[in-house]
Amino acid sequence: MVILNRFGPAWGSFGCVSQFVLKIETYLRMASIEFQTRSLGLEFAETAPKGKLPYIDHNGKKIADSSFIIEYLKRHFGDSLDSHLTPIDLAIGHAVQRMVEDHVWWLMAQERWWAPENPYWDTPGLLEGADQTTYDEFQAENQRKCTEHGVGAFSPDELRARGKADMDAIAALLGDQTYLLGQQPSSFDTTVYAFLWQILNAPYNSALKDSASSHGNLVDYIRRIEQKFFSHDPMSLARQISNS
Ligand SMILES: N[C@@H](CCC(=O)N[C@@H](CS)C(=O)NCC(=O)O)C(=O)O
């Protein structure tokens, strides 16, 4: 059995606040691979091989990093999602995935760590049990990472424009197709779905949410995938196993 290690349920409807955890959960659901979840909360760094989540446990091995996890799952369970893709599809999917994971992610991090509502403070699945000092340290550390990346120094207008350009690009590529690359789901949908679902359901003010929700096709795409793959046990609470 594959065990997906995550921070844990949060913000009412989130199985986990991590976009990359939701990406793997989406892959497992789309590829019909049975899995269980383990919520690690603040203790995640004690076992995560690369110091981040997600990682999976399978057959006595730990595999970390969402892209390495998908490569591993393809090798072990077969490639049911991507075998129909052409080289051009693969190139487009790759470019979109990199944009979302290495640019949109930072915009989301900026919004979350600077949100005046302090959403992470109220996030049981991530910082449950943390005292104010620990939270302040986490926030300062993550704001520092955003500043070093560059997004932490952008003005609100600059952040809004950067996010809007990315949402516009995804909406244009998707067009009226069912999935990003046509009528069948591919592994690239797992990234786009995970990030867009979290953006559209953000429990804080978000320029990314404004941009994404202005595109009817993006909203419909998320609803479609949610209904098809997440109608049963949407937060994977029934799949939850204990930490020991
Ligand atoms: N490249 C990694 C990124 C994973 C990642 O950034 N995870 C974040 C949560 S979204 C994390 O664990 N952050 C904790 C930390 O950096 O301390 C992947 O694809 O899995």
PDBQT file of the ligand as one rigid body, heavy atoms in Angstrom, charges set to zero:
ROOT
HETATM    1  N1  LIG A 301       9.893  20.033  -5.212  1.00  0.00    +0.000 N 
HETATM    2  C1  LIG A 301       9.094  19.568  -4.087  1.00  0.00    +0.000 C 
HETATM    3  C2  LIG A 301       8.492  20.758  -3.366  1.00  0.00    +0.000 C 
HETATM    4  C3  LIG A 301       7.781  20.351  -2.092  1.00  0.00    +0.000 C 
HETATM    5  C4  LIG A 301       7.512  21.551  -1.189  1.00  0.00    +0.000 C 
HETATM    6  O1  LIG A 301       7.930  22.687  -1.470  1.00  0.00    +0.000 OA
HETATM    7  N2  LIG A 301       6.835  21.280  -0.087  1.00  0.00    +0.000 N 
HETATM    8  C5  LIG A 301       6.545  22.314   0.873  1.00  0.00    +0.000 C 
HETATM    9  C6  LIG A 301       5.059  22.407   1.139  1.00  0.00    +0.000 C 
HETATM   10  S1  LIG A 301       4.174  22.938  -0.289  1.00  0.00    +0.000 SA
HETATM   11  C7  LIG A 301       7.222  21.976   2.181  1.00  0.00    +0.000 C 
HETATM   12  O2  LIG A 301       7.307  20.840   2.569  1.00  0.00    +0.000 OA
HETATM   13  N3  LIG A 301       7.684  22.997   2.902  1.00  0.00    +0.000 N 
HETATM   14  C8  LIG A 301       8.229  22.844   4.209  1.00  0.00    +0.000 C 
HETATM   15  C9  LIG A 301       9.554  23.538   4.364  1.00  0.00    +0.000 C 
HETATM   16  O3  LIG A 301      10.133  23.972   3.354  1.00  0.00    +0.000 OA
HETATM   17  O4  LIG A 301       9.990  23.633   5.524  1.00  0.00    +0.000 OA
HETATM   18  C10 LIG A 301       8.033  18.593  -4.597  1.00  0.00    +0.000 C 
HETATM   19  O5  LIG A 301       7.699  18.650  -5.802  1.00  0.00    +0.000 OA
HETATM   20  O6  LIG A 301       7.563  17.752  -3.828  1.00  0.00    +0.000 OA
ENDROOT
TORSDOF 0
